[in-house]
Amino acid sequence: MIAFKTLIFTLLVPGVFLVLVPYLLLSSSGDRFAVDIGSIRYFGLIPMLLGVLVYIRCAWNFISEGRGTPVPIDPPKNLVVQGMYRYMRNPMYIGVLSLLIGGAIFFVSLVLIFYAVFAFLCFHLFVVAYEEPTLRKKFGDSYRKYCESVPRWIPRGKKARK
């Protein structure tokens, strides 16, 4: 049931913000700032693929280790510190941003770059104002130690201490 709820969430929330919103932005803007970069645009598929893989791996960690979903009203019951969460605290958001940036490259769209920057600012505010205080309250000292050893956004290259 957890996997099913995660799938529904993924289709609705990231689906809307990664497919519908960019589609609407691209179709309404005409992106007057786009330049023809030829076949280089296909390099945008690389961060898009990586973003999908990161998201799937993180969702799997939420299901298997956390016993919950990415949905804020049905969060993991256990603190998730495995997989990419050993290197940074928010890899799922980074996966989504990678998809947006890859899409901006693929569609040669400055509007999508601005959208990715806006999305990052929204993610950061949500993490700092809601997610971290909620996790601190729920998991206490173990989350505090995790925050001390694992950076929020940019991995240091070392695994988190257990």
Secondary structure as UniProt FT lines:
FT   HELIX           2..15
FT   HELIX           16..20
FT   HELIX           21..29
FT   TURN            32..33
FT   HELIX           38..44
FT   HELIX           45..64
FT   TURN            65..66
FT   TURN            72..73
FT   HELIX           83..86
FT   HELIX           91..106
FT   TURN            107..108
FT   HELIX           110..126
FT   HELIX           127..131
FT   HELIX           132..149
//
